[in-house]
Amino acid sequence: MTFLPADVSVNVGGLCLGSPVVIASGVWPYEPALWEQGRLEGVGGLCTKAVSLDPREGNRGVRVWETPCGMLNSIGLQNSGVRSFLKDSLPIVRKSGLPFLVNLVMESEREVRESLSILREAVEAIPAVELNISCPNVDGDGMAWGISPESTAKAVSIVRSEWSGPLWVKLTPQSPDFQGVAKAAEGEGADALVCGNTWLGMAMDVKKKRPVFQRVVAGLSGPAVFPLALRTVWQAAGAVSIPIVGCGGVASWEDAAAMVLAGASAVEVGSGMFTDFDLPRKITDGLAHFAAAERMKSFRELVGLGRKQ
């Protein structure tokens, strides 16, 4: 028997998405042609590359290293700063007509407040902010904010006091108290949680007899981390009542379905886009047909279903 595809639209943390697939931060270049609707079939929303107050050159040396079933990256949040983003990149991002999130670097309190003050100059053009308290590729900030419930609560509180619009918080899987961190972010006003970011790893250059990356450690992404990311989705969904966005190693509609069954309302795709630009459409179509085959009118009926069996 053939079933009509189920509805795949969903509201996540204040954003109405036409599909539950969001392109993760750091993946999609600011190339105007890539932000046209015809290039974004199956995409429900997009995250910008990381935005900081001042320009960042990023990390020196090797930045990307392929691994079995994944990749390590040490980009270091390279970007041209928030003022340049508003002037040069925001017009490109808006071309898609899709909901998007400005991925905001959690720097010092002073810097993040100033960044948000500048973003508010274009508040009508910015649907949402994704607060990055989880990046493993910078020293002294980034991931450090998301390690403990206390520092997470402080970071989200600071940003929420400056930003009244939809706020997603991107958590680090490196936290030893992931559920505590999730609860802290919810308690301070996060509208959705992204679980999570890359996992710390390293690579050794055997020929040169030294670590590949100048910072030694780098962020591991790709299919290798999917089971780990799925666990964080399960943990967060059991700890909070706000929507969860699964992120980490999603490379097929089956992966996305697993995230949804574990409690995610949407997924972010990152490394998978490097090998398959058509991945969002495949995931969206797969979820639509999977839900229909289960005699569901909407894929939303699948959210958290794996927790009830």
BELFEN-V539348 format. One record per residue. N is the residue number from 1. PHI is phi in degrees with one decimal (NA if undefined). PSI is psi in whole degrees, -180 to 180 (none if undefined). D_LAST is the distance of its C-alpha to the last C-alpha in Angstrom with 1 decimal. Layout:
BEGIN
n = [N N]
phi = [PHI PHI]
psi = [PSI PSI]
d_last = [D_LAST D_LAST]
END
This chain:
BEGIN
n = [1 2 3 4 5 6 7 8 9 10 11 12 13 14 15 16 17 18 19 20 21 22 23 24 25 26 27 28 29 30 31 32 33 34 35 36 37 38 39 40 41 42 43 44 45 46 47 48 49 50 51 52 53 54 55 56 57 58 59 60 61 62 63 64 65 66 67 68 69 70 71 72 73 74 75 76 77 78 79 80 81 82 83 84 85 86 87 88 89 90 91 92 93 94 95 96 97 98 99 100 101 102 103 104 105 106 107 108 109 110 111 112 113 114 115 116 117 118 119 120 121 122 123 124 125 126 127 128 129 130 131 132 133 134 135 136 137 138 139 140 141 142 143 144 145 146 147 148 149 150 151 152 153 154 155 156 157 158 159 160 161 162 163 164 165 166 167 168 169 170 171 172 173 174 175 176 177 178 179 180 181 182 183 184 185 186 187 188 189 190 191 192 193 194 195 196 197 198 199 200 201 202 203 204 205 206 207 208 209 210 211 212 213 214 215 216 217 218 219 220 221 222 223 224 225 226 227 228 229 230 231 232 233 234 235 236 237 238 239 240 241 242 243 244 245 246 247 248 249 250 251 252 253 254 255 256 257 258 259 260 261 262 263 264 265 266 267 268 269 270 271 272 273 274 275 276 277 278 279 280 281 282 283 284 285 286 287 288 289 290 291 292 293 294 295 296 297 298 299 300 301 302 303 304 305 306 307 308 309]
phi = [NA -100.7 -113.8 -68.4 -56.5 -76.6 -64.1 -115.7 -75.0 -159.6 -103.5 -125.6 52.9 90.3 -112.8 -91.0 -104.2 -71.9 -147.7 -85.8 -107.5 -118.2 -77.5 -69.8 -63.2 90.3 -100.7 -94.6 -69.1 -83.1 -99.6 -48.6 -64.1 -79.1 -101.3 -84.2 -57.1 -64.6 -95.8 -126.5 -64.0 85.6 -86.4 -92.8 -169.1 -137.4 -104.4 -73.2 -66.0 -57.5 -122.4 -119.3 -61.0 -109.1 -59.5 -123.3 -80.1 85.8 -79.8 -87.6 79.2 -62.7 -115.4 -134.7 -142.8 -74.0 -127.6 -59.3 65.7 170.3 -151.9 -104.0 -134.0 -137.0 -76.3 84.8 58.3 -59.7 -164.5 -95.1 94.9 -68.1 -67.4 -65.0 -58.5 -62.8 -77.7 -105.4 -96.7 -57.4 -59.9 -70.0 -59.8 -71.9 -60.4 -67.6 76.1 -96.6 -60.2 -142.6 -123.4 -83.4 -78.1 -101.4 -71.0 -86.4 -93.8 -68.7 -57.7 -61.6 -67.6 -70.9 -64.1 -66.7 -59.2 -67.8 -60.5 -71.1 -61.4 -65.2 -64.6 -123.4 -57.1 -69.0 -99.5 -114.8 -66.2 -164.2 -117.8 -108.4 -80.8 -96.3 -110.9 -135.8 -72.6 -90.6 -110.5 -136.4 -98.2 85.0 -143.9 58.7 -59.8 -55.6 -65.9 -98.2 -71.5 -119.0 -58.4 -66.1 -70.8 -62.6 -59.2 -64.0 -62.0 -66.6 -61.8 -60.7 -68.4 -64.1 -70.0 -108.4 -134.3 -93.7 -80.6 -53.2 -133.0 -98.0 -119.4 -92.6 -88.9 -96.8 -72.2 -79.6 -65.6 -75.1 -130.7 -63.2 -65.6 -64.1 -64.4 -60.9 -63.8 -64.1 -64.5 -61.5 -62.1 -97.9 109.1 -62.8 -92.2 -160.3 -119.7 -100.0 -117.1 -148.3 -127.6 -70.5 -103.5 -66.0 -150.1 -153.1 -137.0 -115.2 -83.9 -64.3 -66.4 -88.6 58.0 -158.7 -59.1 -66.0 -97.0 -61.3 -87.0 72.6 -91.3 -150.7 -94.5 -92.7 -135.0 106.0 -53.9 -60.0 -94.8 -56.2 -59.9 -70.6 -65.7 -60.1 -62.1 -67.0 -61.3 -59.1 -64.5 -65.4 -63.7 -84.4 -110.9 -129.9 -109.5 -82.3 -63.5 -112.1 -115.1 -77.6 -150.3 140.7 78.1 -69.6 -130.9 -161.0 -68.5 -64.4 -61.0 -61.9 -62.2 -62.0 -60.4 -64.7 -61.1 -78.6 130.1 -79.3 -91.3 -158.4 -133.4 -106.8 -114.9 -128.0 -56.9 -59.5 -70.7 -69.4 -108.1 -153.2 -62.5 -89.0 -58.5 -57.5 -64.5 -62.8 -67.0 -61.0 -63.1 -62.2 -65.4 -62.6 -76.1 -63.2 -63.3 -64.2 -63.7 -89.3 61.0 -109.6 -79.5 -136.8 -64.1 -60.7 -68.3 -84.0 -62.1 76.5 -62.9 -67.9 -86.7 -104.9 -78.4]
psi = [138 133 145 142 143 160 134 9 154 148 119 113 42 -1 130 110 135 -20 162 18 121 133 125 160 144 -3 -44 118 158 55 115 -41 -27 -12 11 147 -34 -19 2 39 130 -6 130 -27 170 149 139 169 163 141 126 171 -53 161 146 135 -19 -178 150 166 -158 137 -25 137 121 141 165 121 31 -166 151 138 146 66 -44 30 39 127 168 7 162 -37 -41 -37 -48 -39 -44 -37 -37 -42 -34 -46 -38 -16 -30 -27 3 156 143 162 135 115 109 126 131 97 -147 164 -44 -46 -41 -34 -42 -40 -45 -35 -40 -42 -33 -17 -22 32 -34 -20 -3 108 -35 163 137 109 120 101 28 4 127 7 21 157 140 -16 -144 -114 -29 -34 -30 7 -42 156 -36 -48 -33 -47 -42 -45 -48 -38 -43 -49 -41 -31 -18 -14 116 -11 -178 134 113 144 123 112 158 133 -8 -8 134 -11 69 -43 -37 -41 -43 -45 -38 -43 -43 -44 -27 8 12 141 -21 157 133 120 99 -122 -165 162 141 131 -175 168 149 128 102 -38 -40 -9 45 163 146 -44 142 -32 3 -59 157 175 124 129 177 179 -27 -29 -2 -49 -33 -43 -38 -39 -40 -36 -47 -45 -48 -42 -27 -7 -24 168 -7 162 149 139 115 137 124 100 11 117 7 168 -29 -40 -46 -41 -39 -43 -44 -45 -31 -12 -1 141 -17 172 151 139 137 -89 -32 -25 -22 -25 -14 98 -22 6 -44 -42 -42 -40 -47 -48 -41 -45 -40 -43 -34 -47 -40 -40 -25 12 41 142 -26 145 -20 -23 -15 -18 118 5 -31 -14 -10 -5 none]
d_last = [25.4 25.8 24.0 25.5 23.8 21.6 23.0 22.5 24.3 23.0 24.6 24.0 26.1 28.9 29.1 28.6 27.5 28.0 25.3 22.8 25.0 27.4 30.1 30.2 33.4 36.1 35.4 37.1 41.0 43.2 44.7 45.4 44.6 41.0 40.3 41.2 38.5 39.2 38.1 34.8 33.0 29.2 29.7 28.5 30.4 32.4 33.2 36.8 38.1 38.6 41.3 43.4 46.5 49.0 49.0 47.5 48.9 45.8 45.9 48.7 48.7 45.9 43.0 40.7 40.0 37.9 35.6 33.6 30.5 31.5 34.4 36.0 37.7 40.2 41.3 41.8 41.0 44.2 45.0 48.0 47.2 46.1 49.4 49.5 45.9 46.9 50.1 49.2 45.4 44.1 46.0 44.5 40.9 41.4 42.6 39.1 38.5 34.9 33.4 34.1 33.8 36.7 35.5 37.6 38.7 38.5 42.0 44.1 43.9 47.2 46.3 42.9 44.5 47.3 44.9 43.0 46.4 47.4 44.1 44.7 47.8 45.6 42.8 42.9 42.3 39.4 36.0 34.2 34.5 32.2 33.4 33.5 33.4 32.0 34.6 35.6 38.8 41.2 43.0 43.1 40.6 37.5 34.8 36.6 35.6 31.9 32.0 31.8 30.4 34.1 35.4 32.4 33.0 36.7 36.2 33.9 36.2 39.2 37.8 36.4 39.9 41.4 38.8 37.6 35.7 32.2 31.4 28.8 28.9 28.4 27.3 28.4 26.0 28.9 28.4 27.9 26.1 23.8 21.9 25.2 26.7 23.9 24.5 28.2 28.2 26.3 28.7 31.7 30.7 28.7 27.2 24.6 23.9 24.3 22.6 25.0 28.2 29.8 29.7 33.1 34.7 38.2 40.2 43.5 46.4 47.7 50.9 51.8 50.4 48.8 45.5 44.9 44.3 46.9 44.3 43.0 39.3 37.5 34.2 31.9 29.8 28.5 25.8 26.5 24.9 21.7 19.4 21.2 20.7 17.0 16.9 19.0 16.8 13.8 16.4 18.1 15.3 14.5 18.2 19.5 19.2 21.3 20.2 19.5 21.2 20.1 23.3 24.2 24.6 23.0 24.9 23.0 20.7 18.0 18.5 18.3 15.1 13.5 15.1 13.9 10.2 10.9 12.7 16.1 17.9 20.5 21.7 25.2 26.8 29.8 31.1 29.6 32.2 35.0 34.4 33.0 34.2 32.2 28.8 27.9 28.6 26.6 23.5 24.0 24.7 21.7 19.2 21.1 21.0 17.4 16.4 19.1 18.0 14.6 17.1 16.6 19.9 19.0 17.1 16.5 13.7 11.8 12.4 9.7 7.0 5.7 5.8 3.8 0.0]
END
